[in-house]
């Protein structure tokens, strides 16, 4: 018996000892906590913030709604008010809160511009002014595109274009809108990241469950006919503990850790994608604003040309066709401005969605010049990491399926009063699983092998696609950089010289009016093309940053 005990104890110690991977799990937990500190999603007022969170009231948003405001002045709500969202995200309000905005910017103080240029959101508002008072209650703007302020200090802009803060404190986006600050705010506020972070959290929590031992079992038996008889009371108590075969817990833990690593990589990849999306939305917002500026400049130019054509027509030196052609050009520019205003509002709505803000929340104006972003020095995420982690997970699952052919053990200790000698009353025992059902185990092995083969093929595909995309992105960045230089150094100077020459020739009676209109249209397209080329270079640089594992957008305030 003593020899049996000596042989059994090493086996039990191997099965019951702490499995490998605890340090890796602790490191994963530390990384998760660091990610939670970097950016914590804040749900609408009243929503439970996570496990253990206490409800703070009714949630403000209905399905499809935008973020409700927190009590005390969050977006869309005011102190003590229930901030609500209609389906579709249009911010609403209730009495006791800060007034919400209806389409058109009322009530709660009509958003408008400063004296000298009411923009009000009407089609074709003052030259250079951004649309104001559109759906969602956007603030108006001064001529020149600076946002005007609202009475009462709501989120928006103070008089003079200086941005005011959101009630309850909004993201610091800079003035003018800073690309790197926008990316940082998106990474801190976007709810998609919280979804990925919670998936990562759940995967990390799967490790303790995977390596945990089964709960011990306590059993009790009695001899019922000994209860009310002259015989001694008979009873038996036993406690047992199941122990998996050595190595099974370690393999289960390795699979769980690899799954957590894959979830962590998915989170990091999503951060790269959101940063790229934020840069693209920023570029669209910039292009729309600069396009409206170009439109206003050329409308003033065409108005001067129209006045000149009218004067020459009155003097009998030009025909009525010239005046009508100039008027038609003005009409076309007004129609173009309507489209540009819609494009700018759409870009603002997309930025606000990424920021988890109401669609009509006011944004600072874009910068006057879009400077090239300097790429981040550190690589934030290896885009192959998720596929590599899934290969490790499937490898551990295959090893675990193969280890299932080895039997598990069960240890038992008990007390039996139905024996007279105490040496017989105390018992120790062991049970061993007999793995005779092998077809199911073979099926598990085949399934695990198929999963490993699929994960290996997916990794190879990811490597091939990444290599192709990176090569194409580098070429597109080089092309965009060369195109921008072509616009700046040759196309724009040439178009301006052609327009000046056509205007001089028409004034001297040496050029047809149609040549002036043609030159003006060409200059407008070239100037728009220059701004689009700047934005295109920025977009392609952001895509290359994402494919390189870097956060797009550059450093805040960097030229």
DAKA-V664672 format. One record per residue. OMEGA is omega in whole degrees, 0 to 359 (NA if undefined). Layout:
OMEGA  OMEGA
This chain:
180  177  178  180  181  179  185  187  177  179  180  181  177  183  188  184  181  183  176  178  181  179  177  178  179  178  178  178  179  178  179  179  177  178  178  177  181  182  180  177  179  181  179  182  178  180  178  187  180  179  180  180  179  178  178  182  181  176  187  189  172  182  180  185  175  183  174  180  176  172  182  170  171  182  175  181  183  183  175  184  176  181  185  176  171  176  183  172  179  186  177  178  175  177  183  176  178  186  175  182  170  174  184  173  178  352  178  179  181  177  182  182  177  177  180  179  178  181  168  178  180  179  176  179  191  183  177  182  176  179  179  174  179  180  182  173  177  180  178  182  173  168  184  172  179  181  177  183  177  174  175  175  176  179  183  185  174  177  182  175  179  187  174  181  175  174  179  178  178  180  177  184  179  176  358  182  182  184  181  178  177  179  180  180  178  180  179  191  189  183  177  177  178  176  180  180  178  173  177  179  178  179  177  180  179  181  179  179  183  185  184  173  173  178  177  180  177  180  181  178  175  176  189  183  177  184  183  180  179  180  175  180  181  179  180  177  181  174  183  180  176  179  177  179  182  180  182  180  179  179  177  177  178  177  180  178  178  175  178  177  177  178  177  179  176  177  179  178  178  177  178  181  179  177  177  179  179  178  179  179  176  180  177  178  179  183  180  180  180  177  176  177  177  179  180  180  183  175  177  179  181  177  177  178  179  178  178  179  179  179  180  177  178  179  178  180  179  180  180  180  180  180  180  179  178  178  177  177  177  179  179  178  176  178  179  181  177  179  181  177  177  179  180  177  179  178  178  178  180  177  180  176  178  180  183  177  175  183  182  180  185  177  172  177  177  179  179  181  180  180  179  180  174  184  177  182  185  175  184  185  172  185  176  189  182  180  178  179  179  173  178  179  180  177  178  178  177  178  178  178  177  179  180  177  180  188  171  183  173  179  183  172  185  177  182  183  185  171  183  184  182  178  178  182  179  185  171  181  177  175  181  179  177  186  181  178  187  181  178  179  177  177  178  178  180  178  179  178  178  178  178  179  179  180  178  178  178  177  178  179  178  179  180  182  179  179  179  183  180  179  179  180  178  180  180  176  178  179  181  179  178  179  178  178  178  178  186  188  186  190  182  177  180  181  179  178  178  179  179  180  180  178  179  179  179  179  180  181  183  182  179  180  180  178  177  180  179  180  179  179  179  179  180  179  179  179  174  179  177  180  178  178  177  180  180  176  180  179  183  175  178  178  178  176  180  181  177  180  181  176  181  174  179  180  182  178  181  179  NA
